[in-house]
Amino acid sequence: MKQVVVQFNFPNCTLQQYDNVWNDLRATGNAHPKGLVSHVGAPTPDGGLLVVDVWESEDAFNEMGKTLMPMIMKQDIQVVPPKILPVHYLQIEHHEMA
C-alpha cells in the first residue's frame, strides 16, 4: 500500500488540548502508533492547530483513528475531516520531538 499524508486543520484547538490527547495516547500505550511514519503538530496564527502526519497506508491511519477519535472528542476538539494525499517523496533527516 502507498504511504499517505494526512493533514488536519483543527480550528480553536489549544496546545493544552493537543498535549492532553498525546498524554492519553501515552497512557494507553499508543505513543508510537503502528504505521505512523512522522507527525507534526503546530499552532496556527488564527488560534487553531495544524497536524500533518505521514502514514504507511491509509488503512493504518484509519485503524489508529478508532483509538484516536474518542480521545479527540474527550478534549472537546472540533472534529474536522482530514485531507489525505498520496506521498510522492519523503525524506526524514532525524527523529526528534520537541
N, C-alpha and C positions, 0 to 999 in steps of 0.2 A: 504494500500500500504506500501511497505517496505522502510525504510529510506535508503538513498544513500549517499556515499562520492563522492564529485565532486572535482577533482584536475585539476588545470590549471598550466602549466609552461609557463609563458609569457617571451620570450627572449627579451632582450633590453627594458624592461619596467621600467621606472623610478618610484621612490617613489612619485614624483610630479604628474605623470600621474595617478597613483593609487589613490592618495589623491583627484585629480580632479574628478575622477569617483565617489568617495564617496561623494564629495561636490555636484555633480549633483544629486546623489540619494537622499541626504538630501533635496535639493532644490525642488525636485518633490514629496516629502512626502514618499519616499521609503527607509528611513533609517533603517527600521525594516521589511524587505521583508517577506511577508506571506509564511510560510513553511520553512524558514531558521532556523535551529537549532543552528548552530555555524559557525563562519567564522574566518579564519586566513589568513593574508597576510604577507609574509616575503621576504626580498630581498635575492637573491641567490649570491653566490660568483662570478658567471660569469656575473653579471650585469643585471640579469633578476628578475622576481618576481614569487614566488610560492604562489598560492592561494589554500587553502583547505577548503571546505565547507562540512557541513552535512545538508542535506535537508530531510524534512518529506517524500518526494517521488520524483521520477524522474519527474513526472508531475509538481510538484511545482517548481522545478528547471527550467524546460522548459518554464513554464509560466513567471517566472521572467526574463528569457533570452530575452523575447520580449521587455522589458523595458531596460535591462542592455546592450544588444549588441550595440544599437545605441550610447550609452554613451561611450562604449569602442572604437568604431570606431571613434567617435568625437575626442578622445585623440590620434589618430594615433597609437594605440596599436595593434601590430600584433595579429590577431585573430588566436587562435590555438584550435583544438578540445580538449575537456576535457576528462579525464579518469573518468568513472562513475562506481562505485563499490557498491555492497550491503553492508550495515552495518551489521557486526556480533555482535559487542559490542560497546556501547557508555557510557562513564561516563563523566559528566561535573561537575567540582568542584565549579566553581564560574563564574560570568558574568562580567568581567572587560574588558574595552577597553583601549588600550594604547593611 
